[in-house]
Amino acid sequence: MTIHLTPEQERRIQAVLSRGAYNSLEEVVEAALTAVEQRTVHGFAGTPAELDTLLAEGLASERLTEEEFWGSVDKQTDAHLSEHRTGSRS
């Protein structure tokens, strides 16, 4: 499969790589695909902005492995779902 990126997309990927968040283009693509999968999971009642915030927080923390990051996202997402279902969200 061939993917054509816009110059802006290439710049964004290079910025992510230069910050050391990922070691390769393949890791960036894998993280992006995982984020897309997370957004399409049925039952997530949060907003895209809330999910983006969770993702950004995890990516900003270089101390977490990718597995730890996604575990954290899952845990926070579950907490948001639980709060939403009980109506106790602010």
N, C-alpha and C positions, 0 to 999 in steps of 0.2 A: 504494500500500500504506500502510495506517495502522498505526503501531506504538504500543502503549500501554505506557508505562513505569511502574514502581512509583515511589513517592517516593524510595526508596533508590537506585534506578537513576538517577533524575534528579539526586540529590545527588552521586553518584559522577561522573557526566558533567560537572556543573558544576565539581566539584573539579578534574578533569583540565583543563578549559578555563581555569579561574582560574590554574592553575600555568603556563599558556602552552605546554603540551606540544603542543596543537593549536590551530588558529585558528578552527575552526568545528565545529559538530555533525556536519556531513558528513564531516570528516576523522576525527573520533572513530569514527563508524560504519564508515568504510572500514578503519581500523586494527583495529577489533574483528572485522570480517569476515575480514580477512587473518589475524588470530590464530586464528580458528576454522578457516580453511582450513589453516593450518600444523599445527594439532592433528590434523587428519583425514588428513594425508599418510601414506600407507602407507609403512612402513619406518622411521618414527621410533620408536626403541626407548627413548627417554628417558621419564621420568615426567612427568605434567602439572606437577608442582612444578618440575622442571628447566626445562621450557619456560616456565613462568610467570616463573622467575628470569631467564631470558634476555630475555624480553619486558620485564620491569621494568627490567633493566639498560639496555636500549636506550632505553626511554622516559625514564629518568632522565637520560640524556645528551642535553642539548639541542643539542650540537654536531653531531650527526649528522642528515643529511637522512633522510626516511623510506626512501628507496632504500638509503642506506648502512646504516641500522638493519637492514632486512630482509636485506641482504647479510651483515651481521655475524651475524644469527640463523642464516641458512643455513650459514655457515662453522662456527659453534659447534655447530650441530646435526650437521653432517657429522662433526666431530671426535668428538662423543659417540657417534655411530653407529659410527665406526671403532674407538674404544676398546672399545665394547660387543662388537663382532664379534671382536676379538682377545682379549677377556677380560682386558684390562689396566685395567679400571675399579677405582677404590678403593672 
